[in-house]
């Protein structure tokens, strides 16, 4: 979003899902993102968890948290967000929506990007690459002459609901702000900058607002477990439901961006709905869980492998389902249980990989080999 429309967007109060960066993307439900105004740096502390040394986390991590300002082509369009220092080479991680825009239908990087460090040094940065599927961007500044304090990367695989976390960033331009909360949920699916979802996102009630985008979500050891990406809100500001891209996704993105400036993901080409015991019983299926294939992308990997989508519609328990298609039970022996499991499992592979999926069809279980494709920017329609 451009600076000129910033305050108006915030006052609309119509947002259901807003990117928490000042130049973030709105959701399909019409979310808005507020542009932060530049103000003198200050520290704001919100305490929301006991037995958690927020001051210690802040002392360890804040020197490595930066403010990012992007300038886009046109009438002085700009965006502001946050980021953190990745290493001593001057690499910095942030959200892709902080340093890119999609005003013409094609996502393009900012003309100029500047990084402000806690000591008030402001230096230009190069965009090494960005990953719209995970909303991750990798920047680089000249490491000479600026103090670099790389943050330690953590692990999101064992995060627990109720675990205290801290967010540091520049909400509404209030640089070096700290908010504290807990992990509200894990394994969420949230909107990316494409038609695909970001799987495994972390939900937190730590206060996240426009300008926090790209800033770190930290555990008790000041390790980065995610980067703050968006909020769910009815007011345009924090309503206690924020989401962060998990560090596992960030590591995957960064490794590819360092290699060639772009990121690729595997693609199976299906739309699926998660089974649950009552729905499975209603359909007479010999399983309680799995991915019910609602539709198959024409010409995609699944169709080429012979998988079949649904051809009937069923209304059941306040839901609508496409039935009659295959049910994917496992991917390489790993079960498909939750709504995000199939997408999450496929994302662990590379385009061109061959995977064996266990399928339930007409009461029989079979194994089908699928050669995965490359995920497109948008979902093809049949």
NORLINQUI-V196517 format. One record per residue. RES is the residue in one letter. PSI is psi in radians with two decimals (NA if undefined). OMEGA is omega in degrees with one decimal (999 if undefined). D_FIRST is the distance of its C-alpha to the first C-alpha in Angstrom with 1 decimal. Layout:
res->(RES;RES)
psi->(PSI;PSI)
omega->(OMEGA;OMEGA)
d_first->(D_FIRST;D_FIRST)
This chain:
res->(X;X;X;X;X;X;X;X;X;X;X;X;X;X;X;X;X;X;X;X;X;X;X;X;X;X;X;X;X;X;X;X;X;X;X;X;X;X;X;X;X;X;X;X;X;X;X;X;X;X;X;X;X;X;X;X;X;X;X;X;X;X;X;X;X;X;X;X;X;X;X;X;X;X;X;X;X;X;X;X;X;X;X;X;X;X;X;X;X;X;X;X;X;X;X;X;X;X;X;X;X;X;X;X;X;X;X;X;X;X;X;X;X;X;X;X;X;X;X;X;X;X;X;X;X;X;X;X;X;X;X;X;X;X;X;X;X;X;X;X;X;X;X;X;X;X;X;X;X;X;X;X;X;X;X;X;X;X;X;X;X;X;X;X;X;X;X;X;X;X;X;X;X;X;X;X;X;X;X;X;X;X;X;X;X;X;X;X;X;X;X;X;X;X;X;X;X;X;X;X;X;X;X;X;X;X;X;X;X;X;X;X;X;X;X;X;X;X;X;X;X;X;X;X;X;X;X;X;X;X;X;X;X;X;X;X;X;X;X;X;X;X;X;X;X;X;X;X;X;X;X;X;X;X;X;X;X;X;X;X;X;X;X;X;X;X;X;X;X;X;X;X;X;X;X;X;X;X;X;X;X;X;X;X;X;X;X;X;X;X;X;X;X;X;X;X;X;X;X;X;X;X;X;X;X;X;X;X;X;X;X;X;X;X;X;X;X;X;X;X;X;X;X;X;X;X;X;X;X;X;X;X;X;X;X;X;X;X;X;X;X;X;X;X;X;X;X;X;X;X;X;X;X;X;X;X;X;X;X;X;X;X;X;X;X;X;X;X;X;X;X;X;X;X;X;X;X;X;X;X;X;X)
psi->(2.48;2.68;-0.62;-0.43;0.15;-1.02;-0.58;-0.67;-0.68;-0.68;-0.24;-0.58;0.53;0.01;2.39;-0.53;2.02;2.39;2.44;0.06;2.67;-0.37;0.50;3.04;2.56;2.82;3.10;-0.39;0.13;0.45;2.71;2.66;2.29;2.44;2.21;2.44;2.55;2.23;2.85;2.52;2.47;2.95;2.23;2.23;2.20;2.09;2.17;0.13;2.42;2.73;0.40;2.08;1.45;-0.63;-0.69;-0.75;-0.75;-0.78;-0.70;-0.68;-0.56;-0.58;-0.33;0.12;2.33;2.84;2.40;2.28;2.25;2.46;2.22;2.74;2.69;-2.66;1.10;0.51;2.49;2.80;2.73;2.46;-2.78;3.00;3.14;2.67;2.22;-0.68;3.09;-0.11;-0.09;0.22;2.44;2.39;2.43;-3.06;2.54;-0.59;-0.18;-0.52;0.21;2.90;2.87;0.75;-0.38;0.20;-0.24;2.22;2.28;2.62;2.79;2.67;-0.73;2.54;2.35;2.47;2.20;2.20;2.86;-0.45;0.17;0.02;2.33;2.10;2.65;2.68;2.61;2.42;1.90;-0.50;2.91;2.65;1.74;-0.38;-0.58;-0.03;0.88;2.40;2.58;2.14;2.90;2.31;2.80;2.06;-0.22;2.28;-0.04;2.47;2.16;2.21;1.46;2.46;2.58;2.37;2.39;-2.66;2.22;0.01;-0.44;0.42;2.52;2.48;2.30;-0.19;2.28;2.54;2.84;2.53;2.32;2.34;-2.73;1.10;2.27;0.51;0.02;1.56;2.59;0.68;2.45;2.31;2.61;2.47;-2.64;2.91;2.07;-0.53;2.77;2.99;0.67;2.77;2.17;2.85;2.40;-2.79;0.20;-3.00;-0.05;2.72;2.72;2.05;2.65;0.30;2.68;2.23;2.37;2.67;0.10;2.39;2.06;2.30;2.99;2.24;-0.32;-0.30;2.29;-0.22;2.77;2.54;2.19;2.55;-3.02;-0.39;0.24;0.50;2.48;2.10;-0.14;2.99;2.34;2.26;-0.72;2.91;2.66;2.17;2.63;-0.03;-0.18;-0.13;-3.00;2.20;0.30;0.13;1.70;2.79;2.52;2.48;2.24;2.63;-0.50;-0.70;-0.66;-0.78;-0.73;-0.78;-0.86;-0.72;-0.71;-0.66;-0.64;-0.59;-0.84;0.19;0.04;2.91;2.42;2.60;2.59;2.74;2.28;-0.44;0.84;2.78;2.19;2.77;2.40;2.27;2.71;2.86;-0.77;-0.70;-0.74;-0.72;-0.72;-0.66;-0.08;0.57;2.50;0.95;2.78;-0.34;2.92;3.05;1.87;2.03;1.92;-0.72;2.77;2.30;2.14;2.27;0.03;3.06;-0.73;-0.76;-0.72;-0.50;-0.10;0.18;2.65;2.43;3.14;2.71;0.19;2.71;2.42;2.27;2.15;2.25;0.92;0.25;2.81;2.29;2.51;2.04;2.99;-0.08;-3.12;2.75;2.08;2.06;-0.65;2.68;1.96;0.75;-0.06;2.21;2.58;1.93;-1.05;2.93;-0.53;-0.02;-0.76;-0.86;-0.71;-0.73;-0.75;-0.62;-0.24;-0.10;3.06;2.67;2.35;-0.28;2.55;2.21;2.59;2.11;2.39;2.16;2.44;2.09;2.17;0.67;-0.13;2.59;2.37;2.78;2.24;2.30;2.25;2.27;1.98;2.53;-2.96;2.24;2.21;2.90;-0.52;2.79;2.09;2.53;2.44;NA)
omega->(-179.1;-175.6;-175.1;-178.1;-168.2;-174.5;178.7;179.5;-179.6;-175.6;179.4;177.1;-179.8;-171.1;170.1;178.4;-175.1;171.9;-174.1;172.6;-175.7;176.9;-171.1;-179.6;172.0;-178.1;177.6;-177.8;172.4;-178.9;179.4;178.4;-178.6;177.5;-179.2;173.8;178.8;179.3;177.5;-178.7;175.2;-178.8;177.8;-178.1;174.6;-176.6;-177.5;-178.6;178.3;179.6;-177.0;-174.9;-177.6;-179.4;178.5;177.6;-179.3;-179.7;-177.3;-169.2;-171.4;177.8;-179.8;179.8;-174.3;173.1;-175.5;177.8;-177.6;177.6;-176.5;179.6;-178.9;-173.4;173.5;178.7;-178.0;176.1;179.4;178.1;-176.8;177.6;176.3;-178.7;-177.4;-175.9;-177.9;177.8;179.3;178.2;-175.9;179.9;174.9;172.7;176.7;-176.0;175.6;-173.0;176.6;175.2;-177.3;-176.7;-177.6;-178.9;176.6;-177.9;-178.3;-178.9;176.6;175.6;-179.5;175.9;178.1;-179.9;176.8;-179.8;-178.3;-179.8;176.1;171.9;177.1;-175.4;177.4;179.3;174.7;174.6;179.7;179.1;177.2;-177.7;-177.4;-179.4;178.6;-178.0;-179.7;174.6;178.4;179.1;175.2;173.7;174.7;-175.2;-178.8;173.1;176.9;178.9;-179.6;179.3;-178.3;177.5;177.7;178.9;-178.1;-176.2;-179.0;-174.2;-177.3;177.3;-177.4;173.3;-176.1;178.9;-179.3;178.6;178.8;175.9;176.8;-180.0;-175.7;179.2;-178.8;179.3;179.5;-171.6;176.4;177.9;179.4;170.1;-173.7;177.6;179.1;170.8;-178.5;179.7;173.8;175.9;173.9;172.6;-178.9;-175.1;173.0;176.2;177.3;176.9;178.2;-179.3;168.6;-178.0;176.9;-178.6;-178.9;174.9;-179.1;174.0;171.4;-174.0;178.6;-176.4;175.4;-176.1;176.7;-175.2;177.7;177.7;-173.9;165.2;-166.4;174.6;-174.6;178.2;-178.7;175.7;-178.9;176.1;177.6;171.0;-175.1;-169.3;-177.1;178.6;170.9;-168.4;171.9;-175.7;-176.2;178.2;-173.2;173.3;177.1;178.3;179.7;-178.0;179.3;173.2;-176.6;-176.0;177.8;177.0;179.7;179.5;180.0;180.0;-175.9;-179.4;179.1;-179.9;176.7;-175.8;-176.0;173.9;178.8;-179.0;178.3;179.5;176.8;-171.9;179.3;174.3;176.2;166.5;-174.2;175.2;-176.0;173.0;169.3;-169.3;-176.9;178.1;178.8;178.6;178.3;-178.2;179.7;-177.4;179.5;176.6;176.3;-176.3;177.8;178.3;179.8;-175.6;-179.3;-179.7;-179.4;178.7;-180.0;178.2;-178.4;-178.1;-178.3;179.3;179.6;180.0;177.5;176.9;-173.7;177.8;-177.1;177.7;178.9;179.4;-179.5;171.5;-174.5;177.0;176.3;177.0;176.9;-172.6;171.3;-172.7;179.1;179.7;177.6;172.0;176.2;-178.0;-176.0;169.9;-176.3;176.1;179.4;-170.8;173.1;-175.6;-177.1;-178.5;-175.5;-171.6;-177.3;179.2;-178.9;-179.1;179.6;-177.9;179.0;-179.3;-179.8;174.6;-178.5;177.4;173.9;179.6;177.0;177.4;176.1;-171.0;171.0;-178.6;178.9;177.0;-178.8;176.7;-177.8;176.3;-177.0;176.9;-179.3;172.7;-173.7;177.4;177.1;-178.1;177.9;179.0;178.2;-177.9;177.9;178.9;179.5;999)
d_first->(0.0;3.8;6.6;8.5;7.1;7.0;10.7;11.0;9.0;11.3;14.3;14.1;15.6;15.5;13.8;16.2;14.4;11.2;10.2;11.5;9.4;7.0;4.7;6.5;7.5;9.0;12.8;15.3;16.2;13.2;11.6;8.6;7.0;7.9;7.2;10.7;13.0;15.5;18.9;22.3;22.7;24.6;25.7;25.3;27.5;27.5;30.6;30.7;33.3;36.9;38.8;35.7;35.8;32.2;33.4;34.8;31.7;29.7;32.3;32.4;28.7;26.8;28.1;26.3;22.8;20.4;17.1;14.8;12.8;11.2;11.2;10.2;12.5;12.4;12.3;11.6;7.9;7.8;7.0;10.0;12.0;15.6;18.3;22.0;24.8;26.5;29.6;31.6;30.6;27.2;25.1;22.1;20.3;16.7;14.3;13.3;9.7;9.7;11.2;10.2;8.0;9.5;8.9;12.7;13.9;14.8;13.0;13.5;13.6;12.3;14.9;15.7;15.5;17.4;18.9;20.4;23.5;25.2;27.7;25.1;25.5;22.4;22.9;21.1;20.4;20.9;19.0;22.0;20.3;18.0;18.8;16.4;19.1;19.2;15.7;17.6;17.4;20.4;20.3;23.4;24.5;28.0;30.0;32.4;32.2;29.6;30.7;29.6;30.1;29.4;28.9;31.2;29.9;31.3;32.1;30.4;33.4;35.4;32.8;34.2;32.9;33.5;33.2;31.7;28.5;26.5;22.8;22.1;18.7;16.7;15.4;13.9;15.1;18.6;19.7;22.4;22.2;24.4;24.5;27.2;27.8;29.3;28.5;28.3;28.6;28.6;28.2;25.3;23.3;19.5;16.8;15.9;13.7;16.6;19.0;21.0;20.9;21.1;24.7;26.3;23.3;24.4;23.9;24.3;24.6;23.9;21.3;17.8;14.8;11.2;12.0;14.8;13.3;15.8;18.4;21.8;23.6;27.2;30.6;33.6;34.5;31.1;30.5;27.0;27.1;23.4;19.9;17.7;15.0;14.1;15.6;17.3;17.2;18.2;17.1;13.5;15.2;18.0;20.7;22.7;21.4;19.4;19.5;20.1;20.6;24.4;25.9;28.0;25.1;23.7;27.2;27.4;24.1;25.0;28.5;27.3;24.6;27.3;29.7;27.9;24.1;23.4;24.2;26.3;27.2;30.3;30.2;32.9;31.6;32.2;30.7;32.6;33.3;34.9;38.4;39.9;43.6;44.0;42.1;44.1;47.3;46.4;45.9;49.2;47.6;49.4;46.5;44.4;41.2;39.4;36.7;37.7;36.5;35.0;34.3;34.7;32.6;34.9;36.0;34.3;36.2;37.3;38.8;40.5;42.0;43.3;41.2;41.0;38.5;39.3;40.9;41.4;39.4;40.3;39.2;40.2;39.5;36.5;35.0;35.0;36.1;37.0;40.4;43.2;41.4;42.0;41.1;40.0;41.8;41.3;39.7;42.2;43.9;40.9;40.6;37.8;37.6;34.1;31.4;29.5;32.6;33.0;29.5;29.9;33.4;32.4;29.6;32.4;33.9;33.1;33.0;36.6;38.0;40.7;40.5;43.1;41.9;44.3;44.2;46.0;47.1;49.9;51.1;51.5;49.6;49.0;47.2;45.0;43.8;40.3;39.0;35.3;32.9;29.6;26.5;24.6;20.8;21.3;24.3;26.9;28.4;32.1)
